[in-house]
Amino acid sequence: MEGSRSPLALRAAALDRRLVTLLTGMALIRPLCSITGLTDALGRPFAPLAFTVAISLAWVLIVARSNAPDPLGTLVAAGLCYALAAIALSGVLSPLLDGELEGPLARPFTIAPLLAVNTLWGAACGRAAAALRDRRDRRDRHVRCDGR
């Protein structure tokens, strides 16, 4: 019954879930580095910013080179899934490592901004990936037309 599904539901159903999962897992490197102390060892605020830039570049390049039909939707989903996974990871690991619940689940008022910021992060990366792919596709069409 596709006619009764919303455009958002149809768009979400068309996403490459494996790619979204891969991108989400890549982004989880950032909180894992924080949990393990690597972020502190490398120095704040440099390390978190460097991890964010590296993850963003990887997201953009991977999606731009992939066959994902919707780069923007793919990276919005990855940003949202990353936020949800980071919340869950914090909820599981903080009691084990710190002895008490820390993070967004301990401060629920931070959940909505966390979801919004990471969704916007995914959207910015998605726009960049779509632009990069469009540029590549235009170049490839030009090369094919010119026979070079």
C-alpha positions in Angstrom: 0.0 0.0 0.0 2.6 2.5 -1.1 0.0 5.1 -2.0 -1.0 5.6 1.6 2.6 6.0 2.9 4.0 9.5 3.5 6.7 10.9 1.3 9.1 10.8 4.4 8.3 7.1 4.9 8.9 6.3 1.3 12.2 8.2 1.4 13.3 6.5 4.6 12.4 3.1 3.1 14.7 3.7 0.1 17.8 4.4 2.3 20.7 2.0 2.2 20.5 0.8 5.8 23.9 -0.9 5.7 25.5 2.4 4.7 23.7 4.3 7.4 24.8 1.7 9.9 28.4 1.9 8.7 28.4 5.7 9.0 26.8 5.6 12.4 29.5 3.1 13.6 32.2 5.4 12.2 30.9 8.3 14.2 30.8 6.3 17.4 34.6 6.5 17.3 34.3 10.0 18.8 32.5 9.1 22.0 34.5 5.9 22.4 37.7 7.9 22.2 36.3 10.2 24.9 35.3 7.2 27.1 38.7 5.6 26.8 40.6 8.8 27.6 42.2 9.2 24.2 40.5 12.5 23.7 42.0 13.8 26.9 45.4 12.4 26.0 45.3 14.1 22.6 44.1 17.4 24.2 40.9 19.3 24.3 39.4 21.1 22.5 41.6 20.0 19.6 40.8 16.2 19.7 37.0 16.4 19.6 37.1 18.9 16.8 39.7 16.9 14.8 37.6 13.7 15.2 34.4 15.6 14.1 36.2 17.0 11.0 37.7 13.6 10.1 34.4 11.8 10.5 32.6 14.5 8.5 35.1 14.2 5.7 34.8 10.4 5.7 31.0 10.6 5.6 31.0 13.1 2.7 33.6 11.2 0.6 32.0 7.7 1.3 28.5 8.9 0.4 29.6 10.9 -2.6 31.4 7.9 -4.1 28.6 5.4 -3.1 25.5 4.5 -5.1 23.2 5.7 -2.4 20.2 7.2 -4.2 19.7 10.0 -1.6 22.9 11.4 -0.1 21.1 14.0 2.0 18.7 11.5 3.4 21.4 9.0 4.0 23.5 11.4 6.1 20.5 12.9 7.9 19.7 9.3 8.9 23.3 8.7 9.9 23.4 11.8 12.1 20.1 10.9 13.8 21.2 7.3 14.3 24.5 8.4 15.7 22.7 10.6 18.2 20.4 7.8 19.3 23.4 5.3 19.5 25.5 7.8 21.5 22.6 8.3 24.0 22.2 4.5 24.3 26.0 4.0 24.7 26.2 6.7 27.4 23.2 5.1 29.2 24.9 1.7 29.2 28.5 2.6 29.8 28.3 5.5 32.2 26.9 3.4 35.1 29.5 0.7 34.5 32.5 3.1 34.2 31.4 5.9 36.5 29.1 4.2 38.9 26.2 6.4 38.1 24.1 7.5 35.1 25.7 10.4 33.2 25.0 12.0 29.9 21.7 12.7 28.1 19.6 10.1 29.9 20.6 11.7 33.2 19.7 15.2 31.8 16.7 14.5 29.5 16.5 18.2 28.5 19.7 17.7 26.5 18.2 14.9 24.3 16.2 17.2 21.9 19.2 19.5 21.2 21.5 16.5 20.8 19.1 15.0 18.2 18.7 18.3 16.4 22.5 19.1 16.3 23.4 15.7 15.0 20.6 15.7 12.4 21.8 19.1 11.2 25.4 17.7 11.1 24.2 14.9 8.9 22.3 17.3 6.7 25.3 19.6 6.2 27.4 16.5 5.3 24.6 15.3 3.0 24.5 18.6 1.2 28.3 18.5 0.7 28.2 14.8 -0.5 25.3 15.6 -3.0 27.2 18.6 -4.3 30.4 16.6 -4.7 28.5 13.8 -6.5 26.8 16.3 -8.8 30.1 17.9 -9.7 31.6 14.4 -10.4 28.6 13.4 -12.5 28.8 16.7 -14.5 32.5 16.1 -15.1 31.9 12.5 -16.2 29.1 13.5 -18.6 31.4 16.2 -20.1 34.2 13.7 -20.5 31.8 11.2 -22.2 30.4 13.9 -24.5 33.8 15.2 -25.5 35.2 11.7 -26.0 38.2 12.4 -23.7 
